[in-house]
């Protein structure tokens, strides 16, 4: 699979200076952690789950989480597990490509039990999402994952969700983060990415952000994100990929503030796209994606298919970013120094900007590099049109 593969080759050629590379479930973890992109969640109870997965894969989705936790009722868990086994068996029999698939479980015992029940179809599974992750709660999950992997002989990743009250409350946050850091470091080879449960953070204080506000406007949440990245998202080789929080809205709501999208990038035919984005509260999503990136997060948890295209369009590396990163990483500049960017609009300082440039080049590999005259508007318009 590869990002934007659902677009016609001629369309991709017109959009990309460097097209995204292909990857699969066996690719290096470092690549997969960034390639996750917009990870679409679906309740595991859906009776047409196999068909839904195939449909979303055809629309550009490359990672999905099939949820046995908060998205279903307590009384539905047994039926949902049975449904997962049936749907995986059907997909395995049908053959063909599937996205990276993860199961969000409630308890550690579900991991080994489901792997056993899936049988040969476990080859379609990339791993498990571990809820309310702390050191105390997380170790049993990771031990179960290790046991399940040995049991089936197939590589399985963990994606812990950081959403517990201990992480939110100021008096317990420091020790909670230290404990999580100890745990994921011990199991580093199995941890693909860390996910943020912002809805649970808000719940602890009876809060819910409005559609014209981002997670970063809720200061309690913003402070936790900053501390998580500070401890767990460092660029010195000790950090992990931390993914962006879910955007909850997908239908028009009454607005108090002005739209957050300028008209200029959407001039001409793209004006209709701007109107549609605003009508469906996507301008808030686009702003939050940009703030995710500015705060060190990659990709995003998504609960609606319409959120996938914006996340992926804004993940493509611009030609200007790519040019700067190339200049910074040239072998002859190992000694450092300062240079003017090829676009003559900024300073590139080789040593301080190196970690940024390395991240840009990894994102360029999996999401591609836009042509010099192509903006996210063209990328988004092409993706929305292809998924219609």
C-alpha positions in Angstrom: 0.0 0.0 0.0 1.0 3.6 -0.3 -0.6 7.0 0.4 -2.7 8.5 -2.4 -2.7 5.2 -4.3 -6.4 5.7 -4.7 -5.7 8.6 -7.1 -5.1 7.9 -10.8 -1.4 7.9 -11.8 -1.9 11.0 -14.0 -3.4 12.9 -11.1 -0.5 11.9 -8.8 2.0 12.9 -11.4 0.5 16.3 -11.5 0.5 16.7 -7.8 3.9 15.3 -6.7 7.5 16.2 -7.1 8.3 13.0 -5.3 5.6 10.4 -5.0 5.0 8.5 -1.7 6.8 5.1 -1.5 5.1 1.8 -1.0 5.1 0.1 2.4 3.4 -2.8 4.1 2.8 -4.4 7.5 6.4 -5.8 7.4 8.1 -2.4 6.9 10.3 -1.0 9.6 8.5 0.4 12.6 10.0 3.8 12.2 8.3 4.0 8.7 5.0 2.6 9.8 4.7 4.9 12.8 4.6 7.9 10.5 2.8 6.1 7.7 -0.2 5.5 10.0 -1.5 8.9 9.0 -5.2 9.3 9.7 -6.1 6.2 11.8 -9.8 5.5 11.3 -11.7 4.0 14.3 -14.7 1.7 13.8 -16.8 -0.2 16.3 -16.1 -3.9 16.1 -19.8 -4.6 16.2 -20.4 -3.5 12.6 -21.9 -6.5 10.7 -20.4 -5.3 7.4 -16.9 -4.7 8.8 -15.0 -6.6 6.1 -16.8 -4.7 3.4 -16.3 -1.4 5.2 -12.6 -2.0 5.5 -12.3 -2.7 1.8 -14.3 0.4 1.0 -12.2 2.7 3.2 -9.0 1.2 1.8 -10.2 2.1 -1.7 -10.6 5.7 -0.5 -7.1 6.1 0.8 -7.3 4.8 4.4 -4.1 3.0 5.4 -4.7 2.3 9.1 -7.8 1.4 11.1 -8.6 0.5 14.7 -11.5 -1.9 15.3 -12.8 -1.0 18.8 -13.9 -3.3 21.5 -13.7 -0.6 24.2 -15.5 2.7 24.6 -17.3 2.7 21.2 -19.4 -0.3 22.2 -21.6 -1.2 25.2 -20.4 -3.6 27.9 -23.1 -6.1 26.9 -21.9 -6.1 23.3 -18.3 -7.3 23.9 -18.8 -11.0 23.4 -20.8 -10.5 20.2 -18.2 -8.0 18.9 -15.3 -10.4 19.5 -17.2 -13.1 17.6 -17.9 -10.6 14.8 -14.2 -9.7 14.6 -13.2 -13.4 14.2 -15.9 -13.9 11.4 -14.8 -10.7 9.6 -11.1 -11.4 9.7 -11.7 -15.0 8.5 -13.8 -13.6 5.6 -11.1 -11.1 4.6 -8.4 -13.7 4.8 -10.4 -16.0 2.5 -11.1 -13.2 0.0 -7.5 -12.2 -0.2 -6.4 -8.8 -1.4 -4.8 -5.8 0.3 -6.1 -4.5 3.6 -5.0 -1.4 5.7 -2.9 -1.8 8.8 -5.5 -3.2 11.2 -5.4 -2.9 15.0 -7.9 -4.1 17.7 -8.6 -1.9 20.7 -9.1 -4.2 23.6 -10.3 -3.8 27.1 -8.3 -6.3 29.1 -4.9 -8.1 28.5 -6.6 -11.5 28.3 -8.4 -10.5 25.2 -5.1 -10.2 23.3 -4.1 -13.8 23.6 -7.6 -15.1 23.3 -8.3 -13.2 20.1 -5.0 -14.2 18.5 -5.8 -17.8 19.3 -9.3 -17.5 17.8 -8.2 -15.7 14.7 -6.1 -18.6 13.6 -4.4 -18.1 10.2 -6.3 -14.8 9.8 -4.1 -13.2 12.4 -1.7 -12.5 9.5 -4.0 -9.5 8.7 -3.6 -8.0 12.1 -0.9 -5.4 12.8 -1.4 -5.1 16.5 -3.5 -3.9 19.5 -4.5 -0.5 20.9 -4.0 -0.5 24.7 -6.5 1.8 26.6 -5.9 4.0 29.7 -2.2 3.1 29.6 -0.1 3.6 32.7 2.9 1.7 34.1 0.8 -0.5 36.4 -1.9 -1.1 33.8 0.3 -1.3 30.8 2.7 -4.0 31.7 0.1 -6.8 31.7 -1.0 -5.7 28.3 2.5 -5.7 26.9 3.2 -9.1 28.5 0.1 -10.5 26.9 1.2 -9.0 23.5 4.6 -10.7 23.8 3.0 -14.0 24.6 0.5 -13.7 21.7 3.3 -12.9 19.3 5.2 -16.0 20.4 2.0 -18.0 20.1 1.2 -17.0 16.5 4.7 -16.3 15.1 3.5 -13.0 13.6 4.8 -9.5 14.5 2.3 -7.6 16.5 2.7 -3.9 17.6 1.2 -2.1 20.5 -0.3 1.4 20.4 -0.8 2.6 24.0 -3.5 5.3 24.6 -2.5 7.9 27.1 -5.8 9.0 28.7 -5.7 8.2 32.4 -6.6 10.7 35.1 -3.2 10.2 36.6 -1.7 11.7 33.5 -4.0 14.7 33.7 -3.9 15.5 37.3 -1.0 17.8 38.1 0.0 16.1 41.4 0.4 12.7 39.7 1.5 13.7 36.2 5.3 13.6 36.7 5.4 10.1 38.1 2.8 8.8 35.7 4.9 10.0 32.7 8.0 8.6 34.3 6.3 5.2 34.7 5.0 5.2 31.2 8.4 6.1 29.9 10.0 3.2 31.8 7.4 0.8 30.4 7.5 1.7 26.8 11.3 1.9 26.8 11.4 -1.7 28.1 9.1 -2.8 25.3 10.4 -0.3 22.7 10.5 -2.9 19.8 6.8 -3.5 20.2 5.5 0.0 20.7 4.6 1.5 17.3 3.2 4.8 18.5 1.6 6.5 21.5 -2.0 7.8 21.1 -3.6 10.7 23.0 -7.1 10.3 24.5 -8.1 13.9 24.7 -11.8 13.1 25.1 -11.0 11.3 28.3 -8.9 14.2 29.5 -11.8 16.6 28.9 -14.2 14.1 30.6 -12.2 14.3 33.9 -13.2 18.0 34.2 -16.6 17.8 32.5 -15.3 19.7 29.5 -15.9 19.4 25.7 -14.3 21.6 23.1 -16.6 23.4 20.7 -16.2 22.8 16.9 -14.6 26.3 16.4 -11.9 25.5 19.0 -9.0 23.1 18.9 -7.5 20.9 21.7 -4.9 23.5 22.1 -7.5 26.1 23.2 -8.4 23.9 26.2 -5.4 24.8 28.4 -5.8 21.7 30.7 -5.5 19.5 27.6 -2.7 21.6 26.0 -0.6 21.3 29.1 -0.8 17.5 29.0 0.0 17.3 25.3 3.1 19.5 25.9 4.3 17.3 28.8 3.7 14.1 26.9 5.8 15.3 24.0 8.4 16.7 26.4 9.0 13.3 28.0 8.0 10.8 25.3 8.4 12.6 22.0 12.0 13.8 22.0 14.0 13.8 18.8 17.2 12.5 20.4 16.5 8.8 19.7 14.7 8.2 23.0 11.3 9.4 21.8 8.3 7.8 20.2 5.8 8.9 17.6 2.9 10.6 19.4 -0.3 10.9 17.3 -2.8 13.7 17.3 -6.1 13.7 19.2 -9.5 12.8 17.7 -11.6 15.5 16.1 -15.2 14.9 17.2 -17.3 16.8 14.7 -18.5 16.0 11.2 -21.7 18.0 10.7 -22.6 21.7 10.7 -23.0 23.4 14.1 -24.0 26.9 15.1 -21.0 29.1 15.0 -19.9 31.9 17.4 -16.6 32.8 15.7 -15.5 33.5 12.1 -14.4 30.6 9.9 -10.7 29.8 10.2 -9.9 29.4 6.5 -8.6 32.3 4.5 -10.2 32.8 1.1 -7.0 33.4 -0.9 -5.7 29.7 -1.1 -9.2 28.7 -2.2 -9.6 31.2 -5.0 -11.5 30.2 -8.2 -12.9 26.7 -8.4 -11.7 25.7 -5.0 -14.1 28.3 -3.4 -16.8 25.5 -3.3 -14.3 23.3 -1.4 -13.8 26.0 1.2 -17.5 26.5 1.7 -18.0 22.7 2.1 -15.2 22.5 4.6 -16.6 25.3 6.7 -20.1 23.9 6.6 -18.9 20.6 8.0 -16.6 22.2 10.7 -13.5 21.1 8.8 -11.8 24.4 9.2 -11.4 23.7 12.9 -9.9 20.3 12.0 -7.5 21.8 9.5 -6.3 24.2 12.1 -5.9 21.5 14.8 -3.8 19.4 12.3 -1.5 22.3 11.8 -1.2 22.8 15.6 -0.6 19.0 16.0 2.4 19.3 13.7 3.7 22.4 15.4 3.5 20.7 18.8 5.4 17.6 17.7 2.5 15.2 16.9 2.2 13.0 13.8 -1.0 11.7 12.2 -4.4 11.7 13.9 -7.1 9.6 15.4 -10.2 9.8 13.2 -13.8 8.8 13.9 -15.3 9.8 10.5 -14.1 9.0 7.0 -14.3 12.6 5.9 -11.5 13.5 8.3 -9.0 11.2 6.5 -8.3 13.4 3.4 -7.5 16.6 5.3 -5.1 14.7 7.6 -3.3 13.2 4.6 -3.3 16.3 2.4 -1.6 18.3 5.3 0.9 15.5 5.8 2.4 15.9 2.3 5.7 17.7 2.5 5.7 21.0 0.7 8.4 21.6 -2.0 9.8 24.4 0.2 10.1 22.2 3.3 11.8 19.5 1.2 14.2 22.0 -0.3 15.2 23.3 3.2 15.6 19.8 4.6 17.8 18.7 1.7 20.0 21.7 2.1 20.4 21.1 5.9 21.3 17.5 5.5 23.9 17.8 2.7 27.0 15.8 3.7 29.3 18.8 3.2 27.4 20.7 5.9 28.1 18.2 8.7 30.2 20.9 10.4 27.2 23.2 10.9 26.8 26.8 9.8 24.0 29.0 8.6 22.6 29.4 5.1 19.9 31.2 3.3 17.1 29.0 2.1 16.7 28.2 -1.6 13.4 30.1 -1.4 15.4 33.1 0.0 12.8 33.7 2.7 14.4 32.2 5.9 17.5 31.2 7.7 18.4 27.5 7.8 20.8 26.8 10.7 22.3 23.4 10.1 22.8 21.9 13.6 19.6 23.2 15.3 17.4 22.3 12.3 18.9 18.9 11.6 16.4 16.9 13.7 13.5 18.8 12.0 15.0 18.1 8.6 15.3 14.3 9.4 11.7 14.2 10.3 10.7 16.0 7.2 12.6 13.5 5.0 10.9 10.6 6.7 7.5 12.2 6.2 8.5 12.9 2.6 9.2 9.3 2.1 5.8 8.0 3.1 3.5 11.0 2.1 5.5 12.4 -0.8 6.6 15.9 -1.8 4.2 18.3 -3.5 5.3 20.0 -6.7 6.5 23.5 -6.3 3.2 25.1 -7.5 0.9 22.6 -5.6 -0.6 23.5 -2.3 -2.6 21.4 0.2 -5.8 22.8 -1.5 -5.0 20.9 -4.7 -4.1 17.8 -2.7 -7.2 18.0 -0.6 -9.5 18.7 -3.6 -8.0 15.6 -5.5 -8.5 13.4 -2.5 -12.0 14.5 -1.8 -13.0 14.1 -5.4 -11.5 10.6 -5.5 -13.3 9.6 -2.3 -16.7 10.9 -3.4 
